Amino acid sequence: MTETRKKETFPREMAGEGKARSEDLNLCFEKLMMLAFGGGKSGSSEGGVKMEGAVITEWKDIPVELLLRIVSLVDDRTVIMASGVCSGWRDAICMGLTHLCLSWCKNNMNNLVLSLAPKFTKLQTLVLRQDKPQLEDHAVETIASYCHDLQDLDLSKSFKLTDLSLYALAHGCPNLTKLNISGCTAFSDAGLEYLTEFCRKLKILNLCGCVKGATDHALQGIGRNCSQLQSLNLGWCENVGDVGVMSLAYGCPDLRTLDLCGCVCITANLKKQSNPENSLWSGLICYVCKPKTCTGQFPFLIKNDSVIALANRCPHLRSLGLYYCRNITDRAMYSLVHNRVKNKLSMWESMKGRCDEEGLRSLNISQCTALTPPAVQALCDSFPALHTCSGRHSLVMSGCLNLTSVHCVCAVQAHRPASSFPHPAH
């Protein structure tokens, strides 16, 4: 075997494939060529593959453009194997690969990242989602040291990572536009704020379950530094209140999706507003707060001011999750309605009738028991994309028994007798 066919076995061994063998690489070569030429229909000659008058008999003979096209058709495990076939393939793949997912690696992801990151320096998207915690800070630090073009990074469920990873990403990956660190419970709000000072291009940020990191202090940093933010998931983050959400509203005017669902501990004072014998409430408190730390009083409140600020400052808001935000009242709903009318008038002038493309398309007010039917019905009427009808159901009101009379236009029309005539207003 020639020097150009010398194998790079490190990634293959870490992928759990065992020691590379020449017959395996030959089989890999044949399969890739079949993909490239439609199952070998392009013809062959003496074991080679014809291409525009030439015969490809060696791995090194495949043009770079064709190789990258082939690689785009196979799974990421095969891509890593292909990068170890020969030095030519390694160089081509390392320079041309922009998207990589290692979530299939169940046992040795940390070492695999340490080996691949210095070689795949042109990565723009990297998915490192885990079923069990594997990644450690030095792996993320390696990514930040070599992958400076990274735009989309998924580190969800990386329980072992600390603020050191955030500091490294802040300095090494300033072009991040999408970051998923859901379930990374060790990150602090100081580390998150530091990240936003350098990664100012963030548009999509998932902080679901980041209890320590997602605080009002961190959200103030996001509002101050990430003006392009469009989507933020704060599900199950118990240390978020009006101060943080209002900072987002004022600092991120292009916000389109905000999820505050499941932030059970940011409702009202438990001793004053809930029955301590309520088993459902007690179960939810224990699930989120953990009994040893739950005192029954919470200084962080998501109230009307948060929703009012979002209604006033974020005209492009399309999805809002308020599950179990029990301090929300009709005042917040009417604020959304009022700003919908105001925005429709302004957009009619600038967009000539395209205003229906804007506005809420998804709203979860489950367990928001302080809301009344007139307010929610007015909201539903103002946002035609909100549906209560079966199959669409973009207005979620589970647990609000007093809101069963609220229906979208579709649901009302479906229950009309066939002989009835539509009202002129419709």
Secondary structure, DSSP 8 states (H G I E B T S, - for coil): --GGG----HHHHHTT--S--HHHHHHHHHHHHHHHTTTTTT-EETTEEEETTEEE-SGGGS-HHHHHHHHTTS-HHHHHHHTTS-HHHHHHHHHH--EEE-TT--S-HHHHHHHHTTT-TT-SEEE---SS----HHHHHHHHHH-TT--EEE-TT-TT--HHHHHHHHHH-TT--EEE-TT-TT--HHHHHHHHHH-TT--EEE-TT-TTT-BHHHHHHHHHH-TT--EEE-TT-TB--HHHHHHHHHH-TT--EEE-TT-GGGSS-HHHHS-TT-HHHHHHHHHHH-TTT--S--S----HHHHHHHHHH-TT--EEE-TT-TT--HHHHHHHHHHHHHHHHHHHHHHSSGGGGSS-SEEE-TT-TT--HHHHHHHHHH-TT---STTT--EE-TT-GGGTT---HHHHHHTS-TT----TT-
